Amino acid sequence: MYFVGIIKYKQMEIIQALLSHKTIRKFKEREIPDIVLEKILEAGIRASTTGNMQLYSIIVTKAQENKEKVAPFHFNQSFVKEASVLLTFLADFNRFNKWCEFRNAKPGYDNFLSFYNASIDALLVSQNIAVAAEAFGLGICYLGTTTYNAAQLIEFYKCPKGVVPVTTVAIGYPDEDMEQADRIPLEGVVHNEFYEDYDKKRIDKLYKNKESLQLTKELIKENKTENLAQIFTDIRYTKKDNVEFSKRYLKVIEEQGFMNHE
């Protein structure tokens, strides 16, 4: 019974860690011990992976001068320079292709599906690492800017063909205690057996809490919009920007050798 109790306690510890996640954008000037970082990375690579091929690589950026150099590619967000470490996750078929070639096996992974699989691998590893980092009392922040400026990151990190940046995670000791970001309720994202489409009544119910938050009211006032949805469509993630960054990223994917349709 004692052993079972320990297992249940550990299970609750893991669940509570996941339920307590917060995004951190302000870090202390404190290095992460190498042994801690290594353990976090080890936890990362235990993530599920396509066919056990491990189609990813991770670039560890700890040197302050290099964090300063990549900051412009992440829109000069201050925490990029403040974080103890930046981990850039790459969809990487370069290593696997070379292994195949050196073993007299002809790889056929110069296509979009292969890029997609490698991207999934990289993101699974990144989330394992995020959870492991938080288990050590560290804070994390994902950087969506990685895909926006993938070409510049490829040049800076000297990535060969078959390698594309997918995301970056800033990690460090938190220097703030942020409120948890809101989430729509479970019923809004879970579909039982079949997909159940959303009518206006259901949408109103699911977004009621998000739209009634004080923070939401402040954002609407600050951005001079009618509602929260317009902040997303007209200011944060506009169609113009989405199209432009899509073109850039598709070009990167093609240049890195992932768009062969023959």
Summary of the structure (lengths in Angstrom):
residues: 262
radius of gyration: 20.8
end to end distance: 60.3
largest distance: 63.1
contacts: 709
relative contact order: 0.14
helix: 55%
strand: 12%
